[in-house]
Amino acid sequence: MANQEKVLIVEDELHALTGLAELVSGWGYRTDTARDGLEALEKVQAWQPGIVVTDLKMPRMDGLELLSRLSEMKQDQAVVVLTAQGSIEAAVEAMKIGAYDFIQKPVDPTRLKTILSNATKQRETDRELEITRRKLRDSGQLGSLVGSSKKMQELFALVERVASSNVSVLITGESGTGKELVARTLHELSSRKAKPFVAVNCAAIPETLIESEIFGHEKGAFTGAMERRAGCFELAEEGTLLLDEIGEMPVVTQAKLLRVLEERKLRRLGSKVESPVDVRVLSATNKNPEEAVASGQLRGDLFYRLNVFNIQMPPLREHKEDIPAIVETMLADMNRKHERNVTGVDSDMLNRLLDYDWPGNVRELRNTIERAVVLCGEGLLRPSHLPPGFGSKSVKWTPETVSSGNTIEVEIGSTVDEAERRLIIKTLESTNNNKTRAADILGISLKTLHNKLKDYVKSKGPDSVGVEE
């Protein structure tokens, strides 16, 4: 099948260069070759290829320097790097400075063909989306993300920068800030948009089942495995997989995940056969990933592989000027969902929304607006449509150590761990030990809450908790 995309192949070893050129030409691409980075730069400027496939180790100018020079020249080629076995770190570094993808030597023809096909589709997608992106940016919206503030515009720029790549992205930020929205937007702006987007919450799956959920299993692989089942990787084939709450994944499973990411091959539980996978993996966590690595909850090598690019979500309290636009978008959605006709928000209620610090972030704002829309039905939302006691729950820091009502007061000089313990216990007391409700209020997973309570009992005894674990 003819393909008009131009591919420049850069390799100093003549036999490998010739072989790759013949292979790629056989797939219908127009090809040219270069023996090092300097020659490649000349070819790029004169021939303007759409894709550059380059070795990393070359004389005169290596692949990393070539990639940097192309970036400085604001060239828009998709760059695929070739790396030797055991040189994943160099490939990851190349991805950080703009490479589209990487492939290990000796080159797997099937994988290379897939990468070139995806890169070609991505370039077509980029051209189609550019006008739409410009319009969305001007209106303060990018995919499902809304906001005209400086922080949101910076976020939009980061999302656009990495959406067209195959790079792994770690999305961090407080609970409720919209990490999954960012993941979905990355998917929608990529060449994989027509393929599945699969999100899995690692904290919501029991440890005994998580490997089966992610990797799949064969019939009879374990007790209760009555039939063959595809895992999340297979369900997301050629699309995007979001691993939410990655810090909650068992360490043993993390090791198997790392192998899949590095080798791009998957083996179901109970199977002896490995199958190639073509999935872009995104991950998210509301924890500090460096602290999770230090505590042993997250493998350092997996963190390094997932965190090729990091997107930090700002809490809503840091860009409150976006609340009116976010609410307007939510109202349109809620009117459709609940068949209501709410036309807007009156000034008193808007001021109440702007004065509140939103510890639950955009998720809490959405829940608040949804409740108000259902109550109101039509016309303007007013303060009477807000939940009882709205805005009164807060964490108060004073020199005293007395706890009362819906606040906690912590002595200056107390550790963060001690303040967190008091907040968790107070929240549990306020929910009559309803851990699911407490975890939701605290913005953490139920599994994380149970783990913290166990740690408190283990370190200080049952009396340190004061509520039934």
matplotlib code that plots the C-alpha trace (Angstrom):
import matplotlib.pyplot as plt

x = [0.0, 1.5, 2.4, 3.4, 5.1, 8.9, 11.1, 14.8, 16.8, 20.0, 22.5, 26.3, 26.5, 26.1, 24.6, 21.9, 21.2, 20.7, 18.5, 16.2, 15.9, 14.8, 12.4, 10.7, 10.6, 8.8, 6.0, 5.4, 7.2, 9.6, 13.0, 16.4, 19.4, 22.1, 25.3, 25.3, 23.5, 25.2, 24.3, 20.8, 20.3, 21.2, 18.8, 16.0, 16.3, 16.6, 14.1, 11.7, 10.8, 7.8, 9.5, 13.2, 14.4, 17.8, 20.3, 21.5, 25.2, 26.9, 30.1, 30.2, 26.7, 24.7, 21.0, 20.3, 22.1, 20.3, 17.0, 17.9, 19.0, 15.7, 13.8, 15.8, 15.1, 11.3, 11.1, 7.9, 9.3, 8.3, 11.6, 11.9, 15.1, 16.9, 18.6, 20.7, 19.5, 19.9, 19.9, 16.4, 17.7, 19.0, 15.7, 13.7, 16.0, 15.3, 11.6, 11.9, 13.4, 10.8, 11.2, 7.9, 8.9, 11.8, 12.6, 15.3, 17.9, 17.7, 14.7, 11.4, 9.9, 6.3, 6.9, 8.7, 5.9, 3.3, 5.4, 5.7, 2.0, 1.1, 3.5, 1.9, -1.6, -0.4, 0.9, -2.4, -4.3, -2.1, -2.9, -6.7, -6.7, -4.6, -7.5, -9.8, -7.1, -6.6, -10.3, -10.6, -7.6, -9.1, -12.3, -10.5, -11.1, -9.0, -10.8, -12.6, -10.5, -11.7, -9.9, -8.4, -6.1, -2.4, -2.1, -4.7, -3.1, 0.3, -1.4, -3.0, 0.5, 1.9, -0.9, -0.6, 3.2, 3.0, -0.4, 1.1, 3.9, 3.9, 5.6, 4.6, 3.0, 2.6, -0.2, 0.1, -2.1, -4.6, -7.7, -10.4, -8.3, -9.1, -6.3, -8.5, -9.8, -6.2, -5.6, -8.7, -7.7, -4.3, -6.0, -8.5, -5.7, -3.6, -3.6, -5.1, -8.3, -10.4, -9.2, -10.2, -9.4, -9.3, -9.0, -8.3, -8.1, -5.3, -6.6, -10.1, -9.0, -8.1, -4.5, -5.5, -7.2, -5.1, -2.7, -5.6, -7.4, -4.3, -2.7, -5.6, -5.7, -6.2, -8.9, -7.8, -4.9, -6.1, -9.1, -12.2, -10.7, -13.6, -12.8, -10.1, -10.2, -8.5, -6.9, -6.8, -3.7, -5.5, -8.7, -6.8, -4.9, -3.8, -5.4, -4.5, -4.4, -4.7, -3.3, -4.9, -3.6, -0.4, 1.1, -1.5, -0.4, 1.4, 5.1, 5.1, 2.7, 4.8, 7.7, 5.6, 4.2, 7.8, 8.7, 5.6, 6.5, 10.1, 9.6, 6.1, 5.1, 2.4, 1.8, -1.6, -1.6, -1.4, -0.1, 3.3, 2.9, 4.0, 2.0, 3.1, 1.1, 0.7, -0.7, 0.2, 0.4, -0.5, -0.5, -1.9, -1.4, -2.5, 0.6, 4.1, 5.7, 9.2, 8.0, 6.3, 9.6, 11.5, 9.0, 9.1, 5.5, 6.5, 9.5, 12.1, 12.7, 9.0, 8.7, 11.6, 9.8, 6.3, 7.6, 9.1, 6.9, 5.1, 1.9, 1.1, -2.5, -3.2, -5.7, -8.8, -8.0, -5.0, -7.1, -10.5, -10.8, -11.7, -14.7, -17.3, -16.3, -16.1, -19.6, -21.0, -19.7, -21.0, -24.5, -24.8, -23.8, -26.1, -29.1, -28.7, -28.2, -31.1, -33.4, -33.3, -33.3, -30.9, -29.8, -27.0, -25.8, -26.8, -24.1, -24.6, -24.1, -21.1, -19.4, -20.0, -18.4, -15.4, -14.9, -14.7, -11.3, -12.6, -10.6, -12.2, -11.3, -13.2, -14.9, -16.4, -17.5, -19.1, -21.0, -22.1, -23.4, -25.1, -27.0, -28.0, -29.2, -31.4, -32.9, -33.4, -34.8, -34.9, -33.8, -30.8, -28.9, -29.0, -27.3, -30.4, -29.5, -26.1, -25.7, -26.5, -23.4, -21.6, -18.2, -18.0, -15.8, -12.2, -8.9, -7.8, -4.2, -3.7, -1.3, -3.9, -4.3, -8.1, -10.4, -14.0, -16.9, -16.0, -12.5, -9.2, -6.6, -3.0, -0.1, 2.6, 5.6, 3.5, 4.6, 2.6, 2.0, 0.5, -1.7, -2.8, -3.6, -5.8, -7.6, -8.3, -9.6, -11.8, -13.2, -14.0, -15.7, -17.8, -19.0, -19.7, -16.8, -18.1, -14.8, -16.1, -17.6, -14.5, -12.2, -14.3, -14.2, -10.4, -9.8, -8.0, -8.9, -10.6, -7.5, -5.2, -7.4, -7.3, -3.5, -3.0, -5.2, -3.2, 0.0, -1.3, -2.3, 1.0, 3.1, 1.2, -1.4, -5.2, -5.7, -3.9, -6.8, -9.8, -12.2, -12.9, -10.5]
y = [0.0, 3.3, 5.8, 9.3, 9.9, 10.5, 8.6, 9.5, 6.7, 7.7, 4.9, 4.8, 1.0, 0.5, -3.0, -2.0, 1.3, -0.5, -3.2, -0.7, 1.4, -1.6, -2.7, 0.6, 1.2, -2.1, -0.8, 2.0, 4.9, 7.2, 6.8, 8.5, 7.8, 9.5, 8.1, 10.5, 13.4, 16.2, 14.6, 14.0, 17.7, 18.6, 16.0, 17.2, 20.8, 19.9, 17.0, 17.7, 14.2, 13.5, 10.9, 10.4, 7.0, 7.5, 5.4, 6.9, 6.1, 7.7, 9.6, 13.4, 13.9, 11.3, 10.8, 12.8, 15.8, 15.4, 15.4, 18.5, 20.3, 19.4, 20.7, 24.0, 24.4, 23.8, 21.0, 18.9, 15.5, 12.5, 11.1, 7.4, 6.4, 3.0, 1.8, -1.1, -3.7, -2.5, 1.2, 2.1, 5.1, 6.7, 6.0, 7.6, 10.6, 10.9, 10.7, 13.6, 15.9, 15.1, 11.7, 10.1, 6.6, 4.2, 0.6, -1.7, -3.4, -5.8, -4.2, -6.1, -5.4, -5.7, -3.2, -0.8, -1.0, -0.2, 2.8, 4.3, 3.8, 5.4, 8.3, 8.9, 8.9, 11.3, 13.8, 13.7, 14.1, 17.1, 18.8, 18.2, 19.3, 22.4, 24.8, 23.2, 23.5, 27.2, 27.8, 25.9, 27.7, 31.0, 30.0, 28.7, 25.0, 22.0, 18.7, 18.2, 20.8, 24.3, 27.4, 30.7, 31.3, 31.2, 27.9, 26.2, 27.8, 26.3, 23.0, 23.2, 23.8, 20.8, 18.6, 19.7, 19.2, 15.5, 14.4, 13.7, 11.6, 8.0, 9.1, 7.8, 10.5, 10.5, 12.8, 14.0, 16.2, 16.3, 14.1, 15.6, 17.9, 16.2, 13.8, 11.4, 14.3, 15.1, 11.5, 11.5, 14.7, 13.3, 10.4, 12.6, 14.7, 11.7, 9.4, 6.7, 8.7, 6.2, 3.3, 2.4, 4.5, 2.2, 3.5, 1.2, 2.2, 0.2, 1.1, -0.4, -3.9, -6.5, -7.5, -11.1, -10.0, -7.1, -9.1, -10.8, -7.5, -5.9, -8.8, -11.1, -14.9, -18.2, -20.7, -22.6, -20.2, -20.0, -21.2, -19.5, -18.8, -20.5, -19.0, -17.1, -13.3, -10.4, -7.9, -4.1, -4.1, -6.2, -4.2, -1.0, -2.4, 0.4, 2.8, 4.3, 2.7, 4.9, 3.3, 5.4, 5.4, 3.7, 4.0, 1.5, -1.3, -4.2, -4.2, -7.7, -6.5, -3.4, -5.6, -7.4, -4.1, -2.8, -5.8, -5.2, -1.5, -2.2, -5.2, -4.3, -7.9, -9.4, -12.9, -13.7, -15.5, -19.2, -18.8, -19.7, -17.5, -13.8, -11.5, -8.0, -5.0, -1.6, 0.5, 4.0, 3.9, 6.9, 6.8, 9.0, 9.4, 11.8, 10.9, 12.5, 9.9, 10.6, 9.9, 6.7, 5.6, 6.4, 4.4, 1.4, 1.7, 2.5, 0.9, 3.4, 1.8, 1.8, 5.4, 6.3, 4.5, 6.0, 9.5, 10.3, 13.3, 14.7, 16.8, 18.4, 19.3, 22.6, 22.5, 24.5, 27.0, 28.1, 29.1, 30.2, 32.7, 29.6, 28.7, 30.7, 29.1, 25.6, 26.0, 27.2, 24.0, 21.9, 23.5, 22.5, 19.0, 18.7, 20.2, 17.4, 14.7, 15.6, 17.2, 20.6, 24.2, 26.0, 29.2, 30.3, 31.3, 34.4, 36.8, 35.8, 32.1, 32.8, 34.8, 31.9, 29.5, 31.9, 32.4, 28.6, 26.8, 23.6, 20.9, 18.3, 20.4, 20.1, 16.9, 18.6, 21.6, 19.2, 17.4, 20.7, 22.0, 18.8, 18.8, 22.4, 21.8, 18.9, 21.1, 24.2, 22.7, 25.9, 29.5, 30.7, 28.8, 30.6, 30.2, 28.3, 25.5, 24.9, 22.1, 22.9, 24.3, 24.8, 26.4, 25.8, 22.6, 23.5, 22.6, 25.3, 25.6, 27.4, 27.1, 25.1, 21.4, 21.1, 19.5, 20.5, 20.6, 20.4, 21.8, 20.4, 22.6, 21.6, 22.9, 24.7, 22.4, 19.2, 16.9, 16.6, 12.9, 13.9, 16.5, 14.0, 11.4, 13.9, 14.9, 11.3, 10.4, 13.5, 12.8, 9.2, 10.5, 12.9, 10.1, 7.6, 5.5, 5.2, 4.7, 4.9, 8.4, 9.4, 8.4, 10.4, 13.5, 13.2, 12.7, 9.4, 5.8, 3.4, 1.2, 4.0, 4.9, 1.3, 1.2, 4.4, 3.1, -0.1, 1.9, 4.0, 0.8, -0.8, 2.2, 3.6, 0.9, 0.7, 3.7, 5.9, 5.5, 5.6, 4.3, 0.8, -0.3]
z = [0.0, -1.1, 1.7, 0.9, 4.3, 4.1, 6.6, 7.1, 8.6, 10.5, 11.4, 11.2, 10.6, 6.9, 6.9, 9.4, 7.6, 4.3, 5.9, 7.6, 4.5, 2.4, 5.1, 5.5, 1.7, 1.4, 3.5, 1.0, 2.7, 0.8, 2.5, 2.6, 4.7, 6.7, 8.5, 11.4, 13.1, 11.1, 7.7, 9.1, 9.9, 6.3, 5.0, 7.3, 6.1, 2.4, 2.2, 5.1, 6.2, 8.4, 10.5, 11.6, 12.7, 14.4, 16.3, 19.6, 19.4, 16.3, 15.5, 15.0, 16.3, 18.3, 18.4, 21.5, 20.1, 16.8, 18.7, 20.6, 17.5, 15.7, 18.7, 18.7, 15.0, 15.8, 13.3, 13.6, 12.7, 14.7, 16.0, 16.7, 18.5, 18.2, 21.4, 22.4, 24.9, 28.4, 27.4, 28.5, 30.4, 27.3, 25.5, 28.3, 28.2, 24.5, 25.1, 27.7, 25.1, 22.4, 20.8, 19.7, 20.7, 20.9, 19.8, 21.0, 18.8, 17.1, 15.6, 15.7, 12.2, 13.5, 16.3, 14.0, 11.4, 14.2, 15.4, 12.0, 11.3, 14.6, 14.0, 10.5, 12.0, 14.8, 12.2, 10.4, 13.6, 14.6, 11.4, 11.8, 15.4, 15.2, 14.2, 16.8, 19.5, 18.7, 19.0, 22.2, 23.8, 22.9, 24.6, 27.7, 27.0, 25.9, 25.5, 28.8, 30.6, 31.3, 32.4, 31.3, 34.3, 34.0, 35.7, 33.4, 30.3, 31.5, 31.9, 28.4, 27.0, 28.7, 27.6, 24.0, 24.1, 25.1, 23.6, 20.2, 21.6, 22.8, 26.0, 29.4, 31.6, 35.4, 36.4, 40.0, 42.2, 45.0, 44.9, 42.8, 40.7, 37.4, 36.8, 34.8, 32.7, 31.8, 30.8, 28.7, 27.0, 26.2, 24.6, 22.7, 21.2, 20.1, 17.1, 19.4, 19.9, 17.8, 19.9, 23.5, 26.6, 29.6, 33.2, 36.1, 39.8, 41.4, 44.9, 44.2, 43.2, 45.8, 45.8, 44.9, 41.7, 40.5, 38.3, 36.6, 36.0, 34.4, 32.6, 32.1, 32.8, 31.2, 32.2, 35.2, 36.0, 39.6, 41.7, 40.3, 36.9, 35.0, 31.6, 29.7, 30.4, 28.7, 31.0, 30.8, 28.5, 25.9, 26.3, 25.6, 22.6, 20.2, 22.7, 26.1, 29.5, 32.7, 35.9, 38.5, 42.1, 40.9, 44.4, 45.7, 43.3, 45.1, 44.6, 43.1, 40.4, 39.8, 38.8, 36.2, 34.9, 34.5, 32.3, 30.1, 29.7, 28.8, 26.5, 25.1, 25.6, 27.8, 29.3, 30.8, 34.1, 33.4, 29.9, 28.5, 25.4, 25.3, 23.0, 21.8, 23.1, 21.6, 24.4, 25.7, 29.5, 31.6, 35.4, 38.2, 41.9, 44.6, 46.6, 46.4, 44.2, 45.5, 49.0, 47.8, 46.3, 49.5, 51.6, 49.3, 48.1, 44.6, 42.8, 41.8, 38.4, 37.7, 38.7, 36.4, 33.5, 34.2, 35.0, 31.6, 31.7, 34.7, 34.7, 38.1, 38.6, 40.4, 43.3, 42.6, 45.4, 43.3, 40.2, 41.6, 38.8, 36.6, 38.8, 36.8, 33.5, 35.1, 36.6, 33.3, 31.6, 34.5, 34.2, 30.5, 31.4, 34.4, 32.5, 29.9, 32.5, 34.8, 32.2, 34.0, 32.7, 35.1, 33.3, 35.6, 39.1, 40.9, 42.2, 45.9, 45.3, 42.9, 45.7, 48.1, 45.6, 45.1, 48.9, 49.5, 49.4, 47.9, 49.7, 47.5, 44.4, 41.1, 42.1, 45.2, 43.1, 40.6, 43.4, 44.8, 41.5, 40.6, 43.9, 43.3, 39.8, 40.9, 43.7, 41.6, 38.4, 36.5, 36.6, 38.6, 41.3, 44.7, 48.1, 49.3, 46.8, 48.6, 51.1, 54.7, 56.4, 53.1, 53.6, 57.4, 57.4, 57.6, 59.2, 61.7, 62.8, 66.2, 69.2, 71.1, 71.0, 71.8, 69.2, 69.0, 66.5, 62.9, 63.3, 64.5, 66.2, 66.1, 68.1, 66.1, 66.0, 65.6, 62.8, 59.6, 60.4, 63.8, 62.2, 59.6, 62.3, 64.1, 61.0, 60.1, 63.6, 63.8, 60.3, 61.3, 64.5, 62.5, 60.2, 63.0, 61.8, 58.3, 56.6, 53.0, 53.8, 55.7, 52.9, 50.4, 52.6, 53.1, 49.4, 49.8, 48.8, 51.3, 51.0, 51.9, 55.0, 56.2, 55.7, 57.7, 60.6, 60.7, 60.8, 63.7, 65.7, 64.9, 65.9, 68.9, 69.9, 69.6, 71.8, 69.3, 66.9, 69.3, 66.7, 65.6, 62.9]

ax = plt.figure().add_subplot(projection="3d")
ax.plot(x, y, z, "-o")
ax.set_aspect("equal")
plt.show()
